């Protein structure tokens, strides 16, 4: 695969990762990215734009079937700080996901007949004030964007691995 393509893909992935971090972090400062930037949910679909091509590129570079890529082979040439950061993202995402369920009361904010509500699959949990509705919307962004961190970061590691394929020293312990 052409090095220029891989570098371009890594740059795009990095930009989307940074935007995901910004959207996620904003929710801790009381900023709802959906209000400030309604297209924030495009980041949810962006993971497929970078994740699938990263693993197709990885498979083309190292062989194997798409669904049969060994995690350790992806990490082989990643420096230790990248591997540590991935572990931090995974742990954080698990905690964030748990907090998302607690904070959201397993519901989603919605508007029914002009009233703010918290609902789960069409079943009313309770009515909300406008402030609560906006807070629950932030919880949704925080819940999803926590996962985006991993789904943008892991392809970045794959691109790094491909770009450093010819390095003499592998850093896998």
HUHU-V824696 format. One line per field, one symbol per residue. phi: phi as a letter, one per 20 degrees, with the letter a starting at -180 (. if undefined). burial: + if it has 9 or more other ideal C-beta (glycine too) atoms within 8 Angstrom, else -. Layout:
BEGIN
phi=???
burial=???
END
This chain:
BEGIN
phi=.fgffffffffffffffffffffffgffdmdegfffbgfgffffeffffdffffeffffffdnnegecdfgfffegdffgfffffffffffffffgfffgfffellccfbcdlndfcdcclndfeaecffffgfffffgffffffffggffefffffffgfffdgeffdedff
burial=----+++-++-+++-++-++++++-++---++++-----+--+--++-+++-+++++++-++------+---++++++---++-++--++-++--++--+---+--+++------+++++----+--+---+++-++++++++++++++++++++++++++++-+-----+--
END
